[in-house]
Amino acid sequence: MRRRFTISQALTVAVVSLIAIFCLTPMLMVLMTSFATERAITVNGYTLWPAEWSGEAYRRMFNSVSKVPKAYWVTIRSTLAGTLAAVVMSYCAGYTLSCPQCKFRNGLALYFYITMIFSAGLVPWYMVNRALGLTDNIWALIVPSLMFSPFNMYLVRNFLRGVPDSLRESGLIDGAGEARIAFTIYLPLATPVLATITLFYAISYWNNYFNAVMLVNKADYYPLQMLLFNIQSELSMISNMMTGVSLTPPKESFKMATSIITIGPIILVYPFLQRYFIKGMVVGAVKG
């Protein structure tokens, strides 16, 4: 028997489809504008179908002497290493604070909470990084941001508090230590919340350019965002110097192209984590 759509279901599909179109239209416009010529953008503005097509923006980013591929590799390395280390640290701290056997867990939780409200400031942060040798190397992009976010740690703690204590007790009875219980019993159950904080950390590392501004002077260690910002600044300067000249560099299309190549990897990763993302956020935020 064929199932018929009710009026309410049809309206729901129509509304959701309309919202999806509204969400996708700006992204599609950015993509199309990245392939437009500077003259077409100046005359017609941002359109879904450029009057004149050009791949000059992408050619400038990926030509034979471009440093963009190397900056991509630097960003990928720092993102993977930083995200993995931060997730492990957040999970270990969250598991510890969720254990009833941890004598000082309330004091530690308060300590982490204070760091969410107060900050030592930029000058001590910079001096500590300099003293540790975190300048002009790949570690300058990883270690300064490695201290886990207390918010993510609280998500993990609240999620693990919802796991029955009988699992830990059964592990202890079988002779397992806390480390084995944490990584063989609790870790598989924490997949939703770990996927959630992994996405948070990955986005933070991928978009982080502040560490490069403060700690990196060598172009070989520029992350993608820092390098593209420098290229965009140079194009803006050249464009201002060539005012009135018919041939102008692709300043506006370059901005759109940088948006496409920087958000592309995150968009590709998100669908694989989406099914865990909502569950981890809801359970981790409510329980506890």
N, C-alpha and C positions, 0 to 999 in steps of 0.2 A: 504494500500500500504506500503510495507516494505521500510524503509529508508536505503539507501546504504551509506557506508562510502566513502568519497573522499580520494584521495591520501594524501592531506594535513592533514586531520583529522587522518588518520592512522599514519602518521609520527609524529604528535603531541602526540598521545597516546603512541607511541613507545619511544619517547624521554622522556616524563614524567615518563613512567614506568622504563626506564633505570636510570633516576635520583633518583627515589624512591628506586630502588635496591641499588644504591651507598650509599644512606643515611641510609638505614636499615642494610646494611652489617656490619658496625662497631659496631652498637648496638647489633646485633646478635652475633658477635664475642666476645664482652664483656660478654654477658650472658653465652655463652658456656664455655668461659675460667674460669668463676667463679665456674664451676662444674668440672674443671680439677684438677688433682693432681699436686703437685709442680714438681714432676719428669717429668711428661709429658710436662709441660710448659718449663722446662729447656732444654729438649731434642728437642722438636718439635716447640717451640715458640707458638705464638698465632695462633690458628687454629679455623675453623668453626666447626670441629668435633674432640673433644679431643681423644687422644689414650687411656687415662685412666680417668675414671670418679670418682669424689669424691664430697661429700657434706660437707667436713670438714670445709670449710670456713663459711658456714651458721650455722653449728653446734656450732662453736666457738662463733658466734654472738648471737645465740638464745638458749644457753644452760640454765640449771636451775639456774645458778648463774650469768647469764649475765645481765648487766645493759642496754643493747640496747633497750629492750621494754620500760623501764622507760624514757630513753633519747628520744625515739620516741614520747612519750606522752608529754614531756617537749617541744619538737620542735613543735608539733601540737598545743599545747596551745598557745605558744608565736606567732606562725604564724597566727592563727585565730584571736587572740585578737589584735595583732599589725596591721594586714592587715585591719581589720574592722575599727579600730580607725583612721588609716592613710587615708583610703579612705574617711571616713566622714569628716576629717579635710581638705583634698584636695578639696572635693566637695564644702564645705562651703566657703573656700577661693576663689575657682574658680568662684563660683556663685556671691560672693560679688564683685569681680573685673570685672565681666561681666555686672554688673548693671550700667546703665548710671547715676542713682541717687547717686552712691557712689562718694562723692566729692573728695576724695584723692586716687582714684583707680590707677592713673598713678604713684603717689609717692610710693604707696604700691607695685605696680608691679616692680618698679625700686629697691626697697628694697629687694624683693625676688630674683631679678636677681643678685644683688650683692653677695648674699649668694652662688650662683652657681659658682662664680669666686674666691672669697676669703674665707679662712677658718681661724678660730681663732687658730687652732692647737690642737695637741693631749693633751698637759698638761692641758690647761683650761678645755677641755672636760672631762678629767679624774677627775679633782678637783671638777667640778660641780656635776658629778655623785656620787662621794664620799660624798659630802655635802648633797645630797638628799637621801642618804641611799640606793643607787642603787648598792648594792654589795651582792653577795651570796644569791640572791633571784630571783624569776621568773621575777620580774619587771626589773632586770638588762638586760634581754634579749628583753624587749619590749620598755620601755620608751626611752633609748638613741637613738633608731632608729625611734622613733615615729614621730619626726618632719618631715612633709611631704616633698617629693621631689618637688622643684620648677618646674622641668620639667613636672611632672605629673599634678601639679596645672595649668600650662599654657595650657596643653592639655585640661583640663576641661574648663578653661576660654574660649579658642578659640572655643571649641565645643558649649558652651552655647551662645556665641555671634552669632552663626548661627541660633538660635531659634528666631522667629519673636517677636518683642517687643509687638505686639498686644496681645499676650497671657498674658504677665504681666499686661498690661493695663486693659484687661478684668477682671483679677483677682482683681485688685485694685478697679475697679468699683463695683464689687460684694461684696466688703468689706473685702477681704482677706488681711492678712498681708504678709510681706516679707517671714517670715518663712513658712507660709502655701503655698505660691506660689512656694517657693524653693523645698519643699518636696512633694507637691501634683501635681504640674503642670510640673515643670522642671525635677524633679528627674526621672520619668518614661521615659522621652524623652532622658535622658542622659545615658541610659543603655549601649550603645556601648562603650562610653569613660570610663564609670565606670568599665566595664568588662576588659577593656584594662589596666587601672591602677591597678585594683585588681590583675591581673596576675603579673604585675611588682612588686608590694609590696609583694605578696606571695612568689615569687622567691627570693626576697631580704631577707625576714625574714627566709625562709627555709634554705638558704645557709649561713646565717650569723653565723660565729663562732668568729668574732673579739671581740664582746661584752663579750663572755664567756672567751676568753683569757685574757682580761683586767680586768674584773669585777667579775668573778666567780672563787672561789677556792674550793667550795664544789662539790663533784662528783654528788650529788643528783640533781643539777641544770645544769648539763652539757647538752647542746643540742646534737643532734645526730651527727653532723659533728665533734664536739669537742671530743666526746667519741670515735668515730671511728678512729680519728686521733691518739689518745692516744694508742688505741689497735694496730693500724698498726705500730706505733713506737716501741711498745713492741715486736711485732712479728719480726720486722726487727732486733732488738737487739738480740733476741733469735736465729734468723737465722744466724747472724754473729758469735755468740758464738758456734754454732753447725756445723761450716764449716767442711766438710769431713765426717759427720755422715750421714748414709743412710736415717734416719728418720728426716725430716725437717718440720717446720711449714708451712702452706699454705700462704706464704707471697704474692705471685703474684695473686693467686686466690682470696685472701682476698681483695686485691685492687679492683678487678673486682666486687666482691660481694658487697662491699661498694658502688660502683657506681650504681649498680642495685637498692639497697634498698633506696638510697638517691634520685635518680631521678624518681623512680617509681611513687610516688604521684603526682608530677608535670606533668608527662606524662598523668596520668589519668584525671587530671583536665583540661588540655589544650583543648581537643576536645570539651568540653562543652562551652568554651569561644571563640573558634576560629571564629565563625560566627560574633561575635561582635568585635573581635580583630582588623581585618583589617579596618573595617569601622571606629572604634574609632580612630585609628592611622591616617588614611588619613584625615578624617574630622577635627579632633582636631589639626592636624599639619598645615593644609592649611588655614582654615578659620581664620579670625581675622586680 
